[in-house]
Amino acid sequence: MSIEDTSTPTSSSSRLQRYADWAVYAVFIVIILGAPMVIDDVFWLNRISKYLVFGMLGIAIALSWGYAGILNLGQGLFFGLGAYMTAMSLKLMSATSLQQGSDKPVPDFMLWNAEPGAVTDLCCINKGSFLWIPFQSQWFGMAMSIVIPLIVAFVLSSSIFRLRVSGVYVAIITLALVLLVRLLLIDAQPITNGFNGLTDLGWLTIGGFEFDPYMVETYYVVAISLTVVLLLGRWLVSTRAGLILQSTRDDPTRARYLGYDVAAYQIFFFTISAGIAGFAGLLYVVAAEFASPSFMDIGFSISMVVWAAVGGRNSLIGACIGAILINTVEATVSETEIFKEAWKLIIGGVFVLVVLYMPNGLAGIARDLLARFERRRKGAPAETAPKAAE
C-alpha cells in the first residue's frame, strides 16, 4: 500500500518512503497490466476492468478530499455526466437506433415517446431531441464526457470557494446537486429514457477497430488509462501547486496570510477531480455498455468516500486500491448464499471499523509499519555498541 504523506520527514526516511512509494506504484501497475496473462475468463476480465474504473474514482476522491480537504459527496454527478455523454454517442451507433425508419440514427425510446405525427428525425421527433444531433460524432460524445464535468465543476466550485464556503456545507451542497440532477434526468424521459437509462449501446470504435467489452484490448484501454491518471495525479500532488494545496487544506487562514489564493487552488483541484470522474464514466460505459440514473444515486457517491477512507484518503494509490478491493469483496460477498442478504451491512461495518481504528486507511497502516522499520534500523547500531565495547 502506498505510503504517501503530506508531512516533511527526515532525509533518510524521506528517501525510504519515496522508494517504497514508487515500488508500490510499480507493483500495482505490473499487476493490472499483467492480469490478462493469468486470467483467461473474459467475464472476470470485464468485471476487473469495471473495478479499475472504480479505482479511478477513488483517485478523484483522494485528490479532492485527501489533498484539497474538500469532502465532495456528489462525485457521482460528474461520473454520471461523463457516462451519459459517451452513452449518447454509442446509442446512436447501435443497431436499434438505425432501424427506426429514418436514414439517420434515432434512439428507439424516442420513437416510443414521440409526439403524434412527428418526423422520425433527431431535429424534431420530440422536444429536446435536437440536443442529440452533435452526438452523432463519437469523438464529440467522448470529448463532452470530460468537458461537461469540468465546466460544471468549475462553475460550482467558483461559486462555493470564492464565498469561502467550507466543511460540511460543501458536502451538503454537492449532495443536493447530484440529487437534483438525477431527478431532472429521470423527468426528461423523452430524451434520456428516464429510469431505464441508455442501453443497447454500440461498441467504441477507433480507426475501424471495435472494442468489444469482453476483449482483452478493451481491458487494456481501461488499465492503461488508469495507469496514466494515477501517474499524472502523483506528479500533480508533488508539484509546487500540490504542496501549496496541502498547506491550504491544513491551515487556509495562514495560507491566505502568506499571500496564496486559496480559492484558486481549491477550484483547480476540485475541477481536475471532476474531470477524472467524468473520464471514469466514459470508460465505464465502454466496459459495461449502459448508462443509468443510478450513477447519480446518493448511495453511490457516498460509496466512493468509503472506498477512499478504507484505502487511505491521503494516498492516491491507497484510495485506488481501496476502491478495487472493496468492490471485489462486495461482489464476492453479495454472490455468496450465506451473505447475500447482509452484504451491505458487512461493508458498512468495515467502514465503521476503518473510521474508528484506521483513520488513515490501509495506506496509513503501511506508512506506520515503514516508520517502525526505519526506527528499528536506526536503533540497531546503538543496541550493538555495548556488546562491541565488551
N, C-alpha and C positions, 0 to 999 in steps of 0.2 A: 504494500500500500504506500502511496506517496507520503512524503513527509514534508510537504511544502509548509512553510511557516512565514509569518509576517514579522517575526522578531529578528533581532540582529545578533546572531551567535558569534562566538569567538572564531578566529580564522581557521583553526584546525577542525573544529566541529562544523563550521560552515562548509568546508571542503567535503567532509564526510557526508554531510546532509545533501550537498549538491550531487555528489557521486551516486548516493543511494537513490536520490530522486530521479535522476536520469536513468538509472538502472531499472527502476520500476516502470518508467515510461517505455524503455526499450523492450522489456519482457512483455508488457501488455501489448505493444504493437506487434511483436513477433507472434504472440498467441492469436490475436484476432486475424492477422493476415495468413497465418498458417492453419487456421481452423478447417478450411475446405480440404486440406490434405489428409486429415484424420477423420473427418465426418463425411460419410457417404450419403446419409439420409438427407434428401433435398428438403423434406418437410422441416427437419430440425435446423437446417442451414438457413431457411427462410425465417424461422422463428428467431434464431440468433440475430439475424440482420435487424429484426424489429427491436430486439433488446439493445443492439448497438445504437439505434436511433434514440432510444430512451437514455442511453448513456450520454448522448449529445445534449439532451435536455438537462441532464444532471450537471453538465459543464455550464450551461446557460444559467442555471440556478446558482451554482457556486460563484460565478462571475458577479452576479448582481447581489446575492445575499452574503456570501462569504467575503468577497473582496470589497464590494461597494457598501455593504451594510444595509442594503435595500431588500426588505422582505417582500417579494412580489408573489402574491397569491393568485395572480391572474395570468401566469405564463402560458396557460392553455389557450388564451386568446391569440397569442402570436403563433403558437403551434397550429391552431385550427385555421387561422388565416392563411398560413403557408400551405397547409394541406389542401384547402379548398381552391386556392389559385391554380395549383397544378392539376387537381382533380377536374376542374372545369375544362382544361385543355385536353386531358386524357379522355374525358367523357365524350367530347366532340370527335375523338379519334376512334371511338368504339363502333362495333358493327351495329349496335342498336340505334345509334344516332344517325346512321347512314341509310336507314330503312324506313324513313317516315314520309315517303312520297315527295321528297324535295331533292334537288340536285346539290344542296348544301346540307351539312350535318345539322341536325336538330335533336336535342335530348328527348328521349321518349317520354319522360314525365311532363315535359312542356306541352306535348300533344294531348296528354290526359287532362291538363289544366288549361287548355287553350280556350279562348273566348269564341263564341259561336261565329262561324264564318270567317275566322281569322286565317290569314295566309300562312302556310307552313314554312315560315322563314324566321330566322332569329331577329330580324328587324321589327317584327310586329305580331308574332304569334301570341304574345301576351304582354302586359305592362312590365317593363323592366328587362325583357328578354334581349334587348339590344346591348345590354351590358356584356353579353357573352360573345359578341362579334369579334373583339380583339383576341379572344382566347382560342380562336381557330388556329392561331400560331402556337405551337407547343412551347417555343422559346419565350414567347410573351408570358405565358402562364408560369413558367419556371422563374422568370425574372421577377414577376409580381409576387411570387412566394417569399421573396426576400425583401423586395422594395416596399410592399404594403406594410408588413410588420415594422420595418424600420421607420416609415413615415408615422404610423400610429404611435409607436413608442416615443419618437422624438417629440411629437405634439403633446402627448400625455405627460412625459417627464418634464418638458419645458414648463408646462402649466403647474406641475407639482413642486418641482425643486426650486424654481425661481421664487416661489412663495414660501420657501423654506418649510414645506410640509415634510414631516419625517415620522419615523417609528411606525406605530400601529395604524396611523391614519393612511399611510401609503398602502399598507396591506388591505385596509378596508376599501380604499378607492379602486385598487386593481381587482379585488374580488367582486365588487359591484359591477365593474365594467365588463368583465368576462361574462357575468350572468346576463347583463343587458344585451350584449351582442349575441349571445346564444339564443335569447328569446326572439330577437329580431330575425335571426337566421331561420328559426323554426317557423315564424309567422310568414316569412316570404316564401311560402310553399310553391307558388308558380315558377319561381326562378332558382330555388335552392333544393327543392324536393323535401323540404321540411324535416320531420323526424327521421325520414328514411335516408337522408344524406345522398351522396353521389356514389353509385355502384355501377357495375358493368363497365369498368373503365378499360380503355385501350392500354397498350404497353408503351413505356417510354422508348422512343426511337431516336437514335443518334447515328447519323451517317448511314441510314438504311438498315442499321442493326437494331433489332427489337430485344429489349431486356425483359425476358420472362422473369417474373418474381422468384421463380424456383430454379433459376440458373445460377451457376457459380459466378458468372460475370456480374450479375446484379448484386450478389453478396459483396463482391469486391468494390463495387461502386459505393456501397454504404460504408464498408470497412475503411477504405482509403479516405473517404470524406470525413469520417470520424477522426482518423489519424491527423489529417491536415488541420481540422478545427482544434483538436487537442494541442497540437504543437504551436499553432498560431496563438491560441489562448495562453499557453505557458509563456510564450515570448512577450505577449502583451502585458501580462501582470508583472513581468520582470523589468519592463521599461521604466523610465522616469515617471511617465504618466501613471503606470500601475502602482508605483511606490507612493506617489502623491495621493492617489485614490485611497490607499490603505490608511494613510495619515488622516485623510478627511473622514474616514469611517471611524477611526479611533477617537479623534478629537476635532470635530468640524470647526468649533469656535477658534481653536488655536490655529488651524489651517487658514482660516479667514484672516486672522491677525497677522499671519506671515505673508499675506498678500495673494493667496491662491483663490481662484474662482471655484469654490466648492461645487456649486450648482452645475458648472460646465463639465466637470469630471463626472459627476453623477449622471448627467444627461447622456454623456458619451457612452459610458459603460452600460447603462440601462438599455440604450438603443442597440448596442452591439449584442447584448444578451438576447434581445428580442429578435435580431436578425438571425442569430444561431438557432433560436427556437423555430423561426419560420423555415429555415433550411432543413431542420429536422422534420418538420411537417411535410415538406416536399419529398424527402427520402422515404418517409413512412407510407405515403400514398403509392410510391413506386413499388415498395415491398408488399404492402397489404392490399392494394387495389380498391381502396374505398376511402371516402372522407365522410365524417359523421359529426353531428352537433355534440355528440358525447365527448369530443375532443375538448370542448369548452365547458364541460361539467366542472363544478366546483371541486368535486372529489378528485378529479384527475389532476387539477392544478395543485391541490394540497399534497397529492401523492408525490409529485415532483420534489416538494420540500422535504418529504420523508426520505426520499432517495438520497438527497444531498446531505441530510442530517446523519443518516446511517454511514455513508461513505466518508463524510467529513466536509463540511461546507467551506472550510478554508483551504481545500485542496481540489484542484480541477480533476486530477486523475482519481482522487478518492471519491468525489461525487459521481464521476463517470462509472467507476467500478461498483459503487453502491447502487446505482440505478440498475445496472446489469444484474447484479447479484440479487437484489430484492425482486425483480421481475422474474428471474429464473426460479427462485424459491416460491414465489407466489403462484407461478404457473404449475409447478410440480405439486405443491400442496393442494391447490384448488382442483387438481385432477385425481387426487387420491381419495378413495372411497371414504376413508375414516375422517378426513379433514375437510371435505369439500363444502360442508355446511358451516364450517367455523374458520375458514382460511383468512377472512378479513379480520376476525378477532385476533388471530395469531399475528398477522402483520402489524396490527395496531399495538399489540403487546410488545412486539420487538421494538417499535418506535418509542414507546414509553420507557423501556429499559435503556435504550440508547440515550435518551434525553437525561435520564436520571444518573446513569453510571458511565456513559461515554459521551459527554457533551461535545467532544471534538471528533466523534465518529471513529471509524476504523483507521483513518489516516492519523488521528491523534494517538491511537494506541501504538501504531508503527513509529511515530515520532518519539514517544516516550521510551520505547524499547531501544531505539537508536541512541537516545541521550544516555540511558542507563549503561549501554555498552561502551559509550565513549568515556563515561566517568570511570568505569572499571578499568578500561585500557590505560587511562591516565594515572590511575591509582596503583597500578601494578608495580612500577619501579619503587615507589615509596614503601610498599609492603615487603619487597625483596631486599631492600637496603640493609636492615638489621642483620639478616642472615649473611649477607656479603661481609659485613664488618666482623662477625664472629669467625 
